[in-house]
């Protein structure tokens, strides 16, 4: 079914004019999952029963002529660290393998209100800690452009599902780049909204001051419309920003003449692969042709941000994951002879190596004698990073960088080198440290034929300018229309 590869907005139009029904689209989506997911491995579990109930309800509303939103009836996949009532929320961890959420996350409630159809839970690096999905306790998701390569992480299943035609949209979470980096690796759009723009209620916490839910889409237009659905203040989340509603679709189709773009010199040097730099330079030429001004500037906060992140994020993870103790819920080692053994054996067996590594690192930097030397100092550097961005955005409208220093790497290439994996997030981490919106859009292909992503950063709560810049680029180029070979061979 060729309709599986059109934009979410387009499929929404066809549902509204009744040239397609929700059930037909859902049938085709599940058929596609049956056909290709044994290769892509995007999904941990499916929500088939509730999906068909939702599809039937939306079809009845549309048949009755009720006016619904532009994404009503569109299938969407959900990262498996977002709570879904009555369905498993595993975080791709043995610790929560059998946990069934007793409530819906706020974003799920908003999806239901927007009449989108949740079809399944997608694979991730365990507890969202990783950049490749290789840290999943269940399996490694694959990149649909080349199944020997990773789709990125931690939201690798969500990105792979969209590009493979197994969902029109998906939700992920981004703590240090976990939406933008997989979007880059898979050649789609991924946006991390400003911190507080989307409620975190029902998102299983990794690092509470950094986590943010956001969407994967095929176009910037789709991204604007799904943000209209999921954004908004929430009394259930004390960190939710109390801001007036924004129509993100108002950013679409705008002229960007006079847009001021700053490009950090540090992200266009030898730390970035040559083919990535060349793709970004060509993209900057497109922006110049559209009337934007582009300045190469000095911005020395990227390396500091990585070091700071890997103190603050593990520290918060250490505190957040303390709740998984084998007592209240989650995995418990039943062979333990006493309370101490139950704690240590349950956590030792329930958590994977990367999660254990980050818990140990976080516990260390929070411990007596090291708190001031590491954690407190990292928080001070975080403030400097925020201040440096504030100064930048007093002069420029957006910052453009490569989303990742390279295109996707092969499965196993970085598995034994966590430091190399950490440094791969050098371009994305700063936005989380400063709470800024960031979006990755496809801008070319590597020498191996793998997608390359361009990152657009904006000032806090200025998603409109980020979307405007991305949409203008997509109207001038066709990279977002390219499909992997597996999509050209119809499986349905």
PyMOL commands that set and color helices and strands:
alter all, ss='L'
color gray80, all
select helices_A, chain A and resi 2-5+8-16+22-40+48-63+94-96+106-113+126-128+156-163+180-186+220-230+248-251+265-268+274-289+302-323+339-350+353-366+371-393+418-423+429-434+463-476+479-481+485-488
alter helices_A, ss='H'
color red, helices_A
select strands_A, chain A and resi 43-46+75-79+117-122+169-174+189-192+212-217+260-264+293-297+398-402+438-445+451-457
alter strands_A, ss='S'
color yellow, strands_A
deselect
rebuild
show_as cartoon
